Amino acid sequence: MPRIRKRFLIAALAVVVIAGTATGVYASVRGANSDGTAAGTATAGPNASISFSNCVSKRSDFITNDTTGLSTASTAYVAVPGMSKTITIPGSVSTCVVVHVAAFSFASGSGNLVFVAVGLDGTTANCNPSETQFSAQDVTFAQAHAYLCAFPSVSPGAHTVNLLFRSLSGSTVFLHRPSMEIEHK
């Protein structure tokens, strides 16, 4: 991983990460930095934000789907086709997982929005922030968007990371050429 990118990641994680809805206070994250765990505790701040430092990520997994026109009208989260990746956390200590998402999206018409989230083993409960809005009431063209979320404490073993999306209003919304990078111990 390039040195500048690693510095950016560490700086970004040191900054308060905006929490999603109803995430509450996260449990403590224990362990020494040398084994890939976040230092200290994950603490809640104003507006249910969390902050943790020194998340060591030695591996980076990547997945992309070069398809345009991926769509859903579901108001509940559904998996983005072709955007599921299994990762393995080694050792015996929980660690952080950071996920970067990029895509371009389109939601035409008044009140139509596309929301994106990252799921880990079938849940979005521990990713912070839990979701982000990618598009709203687009008129002519899809636009590129990015999203960064972090799971502050993931146990050792195999885990499935999924990119998810939903429509706020139930109208058809689109995601094009999504990509996802997963950084972990």
Summary of the structure (lengths in Angstrom):
residues: 185
radius of gyration: 16.5
end to end distance: 13.0
largest distance: 50.4
contacts: 617
relative contact order: 0.27
helix: 10%
strand: 52%
